[in-house]
Amino acid sequence: MTTKLEGFQNRQKDVGWGYAIAHVVPFVGPYYAITRRTTTPLLFVFLGNFAIGFTYGVIVAIVNPNYDEKKLEKSGTLIGLVATPILAKKGIENARKEGQKRLEKR
């Protein structure tokens, strides 16, 4: 288990899109949360995808009440795969800023 200081320092290394894209792979998100001592990217991905999926489903149901559920499921999966790295990147940036503030206080 990493200490809080190590977690804050590890967050500062995450400047690219590597971990953000890797959040599509199962168990990368929890690994990131444990090694960086933050759940921010996981929450961004989970809540963001939930909101996007719910909104997408409502809009499709309003526009076309006789939609094909299989097509909706496939398109929803694609939207989730595209949105996950973007949401994870925002969460990582947020966690980095918070880690930077904590490191400056020390």
Secondary structure, DSSP 4 states (H G I P E B T S, - for coil): ---HHHHHHHHTT--SSHHHHHTTSTTHHHHHHHHHT--HHHHHHHHHHHHHHHHHHHHHHHH-TT--HHHHHHHHHHHHHHHHHHHHHHHHHHHHHHHHHHHHH-
